[in-house]
Amino acid sequence: MKGMAYLALIGLLGSVIALKIESSCNAACTPILAAGWTNGLDNGVVYAMVYQGDGKLLVGGSFTSIAGSSQSRLARFNSNGTLDNTFSSPILNGAVYAIAIQHITNEDRILIGGSFTQATVSGDPDYRMFKTRLLSDGSVDQSFDAPGWENSVRAIALEADGSILVGGDFSGGDWDGHIARLSKDGALNFTLRSGGTGYGPDGTVRRIVVQPDNYILIGGDFTHVGGLGYQYVARLWTNGATDGGFGSYGFSGVDRPAYDLKVLSDGKILVASSGVTLLTTNGSISKVSESPTGSDGTPQQVKAVSLDTRGPAGIVAAGQFDYTTGTSRHGLARFTFGSSSLPLDGTWADCGAFSSWSGNSVNAFVFDVSGNLIIGGDFSSIEGTTRHGIANVVLGN
């Protein structure tokens, strides 16, 4: 069935731009077997996916090979799914968890964060502690001089003035709260600490979103921020101080670590946690979905979430689960906006990324220009067709 759809592009400042596109939608979610798309990774897992402005797709993870080609934790795909052979990234000695695009002097530069500590080029190791910046061809940007840290970077976001926010497992020293601000050139910017000593969260930051009003949303594993009891989701002022008016002063209603955040055009906030939670602009609960589960009935994790405006508005969620409200949903599910909750969209087919829960997961997804999903994670097949770690699937409406 031919339909109309919108592709939501999340800008560098957290704003949302809606582009009208044509979409071919199937009643049963089936894999795209288009010429040029590979069967996926040769090894490893995908953790992050970001489109460049030219339509090419950057993919980060723990893989070292794709379709027989050496690809060290970072690869770029052309719009037809073939590997971009003009992109030659360094050999990284650890996984890539986060990617962001920074526009500098008519060129898109690529910020990456992860568990790596070296970026090796031609056998010469360049010590890049958990984050670095690449030029558009994949080479290391030597003008980016970020400080050395002691643990992984899991989130990157850009502010209106070009400053860089990073979050992750690191803590202590000049970045004592799992989040820090860097200047455009990578130098540590202490203005995020002007909110006071000990300003930050007490656990891992997994997602950072800069709102249009420049407030900073963070999600992760923390339970306190700046001494206040904020569990998994909080909002900071631009100086790093905790926004005490967010979430009724210390309660966001999210009961499991937050892996993803999306700000909608009306200012409400989607949270990927033990399910999907919709927060109001001030952080109070608006609506929640049922918590997805594994095959054994235990609650599992939603890891990525996005608004879906193909047809009636809804929410696409991905993660590590088998069932939602007792209905088979392997790794992907769609929820609708009910009057008082976010019910499962029963018209959606089960787009199974794996046959049963055994540690497999869909970790990230993006909409392509045709309105289909490109998903990345830890899986080996889609609907019985071999797809290791990355796949392009057509969605049912």
Secondary structure as UniProt FT lines:
FT   STRAND          2..10
FT   TURN            12..13
FT   STRAND          16..24
FT   TURN            35..36
FT   STRAND          40..41
FT   STRAND          46..51
FT   TURN            53..54
FT   STRAND          57..61
FT   STRAND          65..66
FT   TURN            67..68
FT   STRAND          69..70
FT   STRAND          74..77
FT   TURN            79..80
FT   TURN            85..86
FT   STRAND          91..92
FT   STRAND          96..104
FT   TURN            105..106
FT   STRAND          107..114
FT   STRAND          118..121
FT   TURN            122..123
FT   STRAND          124..127
FT   STRAND          131..134
FT   TURN            136..137
FT   TURN            142..143
FT   STRAND          153..158
FT   TURN            160..161
FT   STRAND          164..168
FT   TURN            173..174
FT   TURN            176..177
FT   STRAND          179..182
FT   TURN            184..185
FT   STRAND          188..189
FT   HELIX           190..193
FT   TURN            194..195
FT   TURN            197..198
FT   STRAND          205..210
FT   TURN            212..213
FT   STRAND          216..220
FT   TURN            226..227
FT   STRAND          233..236
FT   TURN            238..239
FT   TURN            244..246
FT   HELIX           247..250
FT   STRAND          260..263
FT   TURN            265..266
FT   STRAND          269..272
FT   STRAND          276..279
FT   TURN            281..282
FT   STRAND          285..288
FT   TURN            295..296
FT   STRAND          301..308
FT   STRAND          314..320
FT   STRAND          323..324
FT   TURN            325..326
FT   STRAND          327..328
FT   STRAND          332..336
FT   TURN            346..347
FT   STRAND          361..367
FT   TURN            369..370
FT   STRAND          373..378
FT   STRAND          381..382
FT   TURN            383..384
FT   STRAND          385..386
FT   STRAND          390..393
//
